[in-house]
Amino acid sequence: MSVRELAIINQGPEYYEFSSNFDGVRYYLVFNYNRRNDTWYMDLKDATRQTLLAGLACLTDTQFLVTRFGLDNVLWADGEILISDSTGEGEDPSYLNFGAEVSAFYLSIIS
């Protein structure tokens, strides 16, 4: 198993996207920040930028963002996305801490 931290921008724009290669498969991740409830939301798109999942709340230590919806066929790579707080406090991502104390990781079952 391997773990890779995703390129989260701390206190950057309230909307941004980037591409990432998960076990040889290209995906686009889109992050939107909602000031009203101080929450980041993630959309997952395939290599052609077709939306696979939209509006997933980025919550710390939630048991697997993608497969918790029973959508294990959406992420074709052999892994999962997890949000984690490195301080151990269990804080959810906010505008101030996402990409710093709280970040997103791709967990691959392929070494």
Backbone as numpy.savetxt, mean C-alpha at the origin, in Angstrom:
# Nx Ny Nz CAx CAy CAz Cx Cy Cz
10.85 -15.90 2.15 10.00 -14.72 2.15 10.89 -13.48 2.15
10.49 -12.48 1.42 11.22 -11.21 1.41 10.25 -10.06 1.63
10.77 -8.98 2.18 9.97 -7.79 2.48 10.65 -6.59 1.83
9.86 -5.78 1.13 10.39 -4.58 0.49 9.51 -3.40 0.84
10.15 -2.32 1.30 9.41 -1.11 1.63 9.05 -0.37 0.35
7.82 0.12 0.28 7.35 0.86 -0.89 7.73 2.33 -0.76
7.78 3.01 -1.89 8.26 4.40 -1.95 7.17 5.39 -1.56
6.86 5.43 -0.28 5.84 6.35 0.23 6.47 7.72 0.44
5.81 8.77 -0.01 6.32 10.14 0.12 5.77 10.74 1.41
6.65 11.07 2.34 6.22 11.65 3.60 5.93 13.13 3.44
4.73 13.56 3.81 4.29 14.95 3.76 4.48 15.57 2.37
4.24 14.76 1.37 4.32 15.26 0.00 2.94 15.65 -0.50
2.69 15.43 -1.77 1.36 15.77 -2.30 0.29 14.87 -1.71
-0.93 15.34 -1.74 -2.04 14.56 -1.19 -2.54 13.53 -2.19
-1.99 13.53 -3.38 -2.29 12.52 -4.40 -0.99 12.22 -5.11
-0.63 10.97 -5.19 0.52 10.61 -6.01 0.44 9.15 -6.39
1.16 8.80 -7.42 1.20 7.41 -7.85 2.60 7.06 -8.29
2.89 5.79 -8.22 4.17 5.28 -8.69 3.97 3.83 -9.12
4.91 3.33 -9.90 4.83 1.95 -10.31 5.83 1.14 -9.50
5.53 -0.13 -9.35 6.41 -1.02 -8.62 6.32 -2.40 -9.25
7.40 -3.13 -9.16 7.47 -4.48 -9.70 7.33 -5.45 -8.54
6.25 -6.21 -8.53 6.02 -7.21 -7.49 6.23 -8.59 -8.10
7.32 -9.21 -7.78 7.64 -10.56 -8.26 7.54 -10.67 -9.78
8.06 -9.66 -10.47 8.09 -9.68 -11.93 6.85 -9.14 -12.60
5.88 -8.66 -11.84 4.64 -8.12 -12.39 4.57 -6.63 -12.03
4.36 -5.77 -13.04 4.30 -4.33 -12.82 2.90 -3.92 -12.37
2.86 -3.10 -11.31 1.63 -2.52 -10.79 1.82 -1.03 -10.60
0.72 -0.31 -10.61 0.72 1.11 -10.26 -0.06 1.25 -8.96
0.51 1.98 -8.03 -0.15 2.25 -6.76 -0.46 3.74 -6.71
-1.70 4.06 -6.41 -2.15 5.45 -6.32 -2.56 5.70 -4.88
-2.02 6.77 -4.29 -2.34 7.12 -2.92 -3.05 8.47 -2.89
-4.19 8.51 -2.21 -4.99 9.72 -2.03 -5.16 9.97 -0.54
-4.92 11.20 -0.13 -5.08 11.56 1.27 -6.40 12.30 1.46
-7.17 11.89 2.48 -8.43 12.52 2.81 -8.23 13.30 4.11
-8.22 14.62 4.01 -8.00 15.47 5.20 -9.12 15.33 6.23
-10.32 15.13 5.75 -11.47 15.08 6.65 -11.31 14.00 7.72
-10.84 12.83 7.31 -10.67 11.75 8.30 -9.21 11.35 8.50
-8.28 12.18 8.00 -6.84 11.97 8.18 -6.45 10.54 7.82
-6.87 10.11 6.63 -6.62 8.74 6.19 -6.12 8.73 4.75
-5.15 7.86 4.48 -4.67 7.61 3.12 -5.46 6.45 2.54
-5.76 6.55 1.25 -6.44 5.49 0.52 -5.58 5.08 -0.66
-5.62 3.79 -0.97 -4.79 3.26 -2.05 -5.66 2.64 -3.14
-5.29 2.92 -4.39 -5.85 2.23 -5.55 -4.74 1.38 -6.13
-5.09 0.22 -6.62 -4.13 -0.69 -7.25 -4.51 -0.84 -8.71
-3.54 -0.61 -9.60 -3.79 -0.71 -11.04 -2.80 -1.68 -11.66
-3.21 -2.28 -12.77 -2.31 -3.19 -13.46 -1.35 -2.42 -14.37
-0.55 -3.14 -15.13 0.47 -2.51 -15.98 -0.13 -1.60 -17.05
-1.39 -1.82 -17.44 -2.05 -0.98 -18.44 -2.84 0.15 -17.78
-2.68 0.28 -16.46 -3.33 1.29 -15.63 -4.85 1.10 -15.50
-5.27 -0.14 -15.67 -6.67 -0.48 -15.41 -6.81 -0.70 -13.90
-7.82 -0.11 -13.30 -8.01 -0.21 -11.86 -8.44 -1.63 -11.48
-7.68 -2.21 -10.55 -8.01 -3.53 -10.01 -8.78 -3.39 -8.70
-8.34 -2.49 -7.85 -8.99 -2.19 -6.58 -8.92 -0.69 -6.35
-9.95 -0.12 -5.76 -9.96 1.33 -5.52 -10.45 1.63 -4.11
-9.85 2.63 -3.51 -10.31 3.14 -2.23 -10.02 2.27 -1.03
-8.92 1.52 -1.06 -8.56 0.71 0.09 -7.96 1.61 1.17
-8.57 1.66 2.33 -8.04 2.47 3.43 -6.73 1.87 3.89
-5.70 2.70 3.99 -4.39 2.27 4.46 -4.40 2.29 5.98
-4.62 1.14 6.57 -4.71 1.02 8.03 -3.59 0.12 8.52
-2.99 0.49 9.62 -1.85 -0.23 10.16 -2.24 -1.63 10.63
-1.38 -2.55 10.30 -1.49 -3.94 10.74 -2.82 -4.59 10.38
-3.48 -4.04 9.36 -4.68 -4.70 8.84 -4.22 -5.97 8.16
-4.91 -7.04 8.40 -4.49 -8.31 7.84 -4.61 -8.27 6.32
-3.55 -7.91 5.68 -3.41 -7.94 4.23 -4.46 -7.10 3.48
-4.01 -6.01 2.94 -4.89 -5.06 2.26 -5.70 -5.69 1.13
-5.06 -6.47 0.30 -5.73 -6.96 -0.91 -6.57 -8.20 -0.64
-6.01 -9.21 0.00 -6.75 -10.47 0.15 -7.81 -10.44 1.23
-7.84 -9.40 2.08 -8.88 -9.36 3.11 -10.26 -9.20 2.50
-10.32 -8.79 1.23 -11.60 -8.67 0.54 -11.94 -9.93 -0.25
-11.14 -10.99 -0.07 -11.36 -12.22 -0.81 -10.99 -12.07 -2.28
-10.10 -11.12 -2.54 -9.72 -10.83 -3.92 -8.29 -11.28 -4.20
-7.96 -12.49 -3.77 -6.59 -12.95 -3.93 -6.21 -13.16 -5.39
-7.18 -13.16 -6.29 -6.86 -13.27 -7.71 -6.52 -11.92 -8.33
-6.61 -10.82 -7.57 -6.31 -9.49 -8.09 -4.82 -9.25 -8.14
-4.11 -9.62 -7.10 -2.67 -9.42 -7.04 -2.03 -10.68 -7.62
-1.60 -10.58 -8.87 -1.07 -11.76 -9.56 0.29 -12.17 -9.02
0.98 -11.27 -8.40 2.26 -11.60 -7.79 2.00 -12.48 -6.57
3.03 -13.14 -6.12 2.90 -14.04 -4.98 3.25 -13.32 -3.69
2.40 -12.41 -3.28 2.68 -11.65 -2.07 1.50 -10.82 -1.65
1.77 -9.84 -0.80 0.72 -9.01 -0.24 1.28 -7.66 0.18
0.41 -6.69 0.35 0.79 -5.35 0.80 0.34 -5.20 2.25
1.22 -4.66 3.08 0.94 -4.48 4.49 1.39 -3.09 4.92
0.61 -2.44 5.78 0.97 -1.15 6.36 1.42 -1.42 7.80
2.56 -0.85 8.19 3.09 -1.13 9.52 3.68 0.13 10.17
3.53 0.20 11.48 4.07 1.30 12.28 5.36 0.82 12.95
6.48 1.41 12.59 7.78 0.98 13.11 7.98 1.32 14.58
7.15 2.21 15.13 7.30 2.58 16.54 6.65 1.55 17.47
5.81 0.68 16.92 5.12 -0.30 17.73 3.86 0.24 18.40
3.52 1.49 18.11 2.34 2.11 18.73 1.04 1.76 18.01
1.14 1.19 16.81 -0.06 0.83 16.06 -0.78 2.00 15.44
-0.06 3.11 15.21 -0.67 4.30 14.61 -0.99 4.04 13.14
-2.17 4.49 12.71 -2.52 4.43 11.29 -1.78 5.53 10.55
-1.58 5.37 9.24 -0.91 6.41 8.46 -1.69 7.72 8.51
-0.98 8.81 8.74 -1.57 10.15 8.70 -0.73 10.98 7.74
-1.13 12.20 7.53 -0.34 13.06 6.65 1.07 13.25 7.20
1.21 13.31 8.51 2.50 13.57 9.13 3.40 12.35 9.26
2.84 11.15 9.37 3.71 10.00 9.65 3.86 8.99 8.51
3.03 9.07 7.46 3.10 8.07 6.39 4.39 8.27 5.60
5.16 7.20 5.51 6.45 7.26 4.85 7.60 7.54 5.82
7.24 7.81 7.06 8.26 8.03 8.10 8.12 6.88 9.11
7.37 7.10 10.18 7.18 6.05 11.18 6.26 4.93 10.67
5.31 5.28 9.83 4.38 4.31 9.27 4.65 4.21 7.77
4.78 2.99 7.29 5.07 2.82 5.88 4.34 1.61 5.32
4.44 1.44 4.01 3.82 0.31 3.31 4.92 -0.63 2.84
4.62 -1.91 2.88 5.60 -2.93 2.51 4.95 -3.95 1.58
5.76 -4.52 0.70 5.32 -5.65 -0.11 5.99 -6.89 0.46
5.18 -7.86 0.86 5.68 -9.11 1.39 5.56 -10.17 0.31
6.68 -10.68 -0.13 6.71 -11.68 -1.18 6.97 -13.05 -0.58
6.28 -14.07 -1.07 6.58 -15.42 -0.62 7.74 -16.00 -1.42
8.14 -15.30 -2.47 9.30 -15.70 -3.27 10.53 -15.03 -2.67
11.57 -15.79 -2.45 12.80 -15.22 -1.86 13.59 -14.42 -2.86
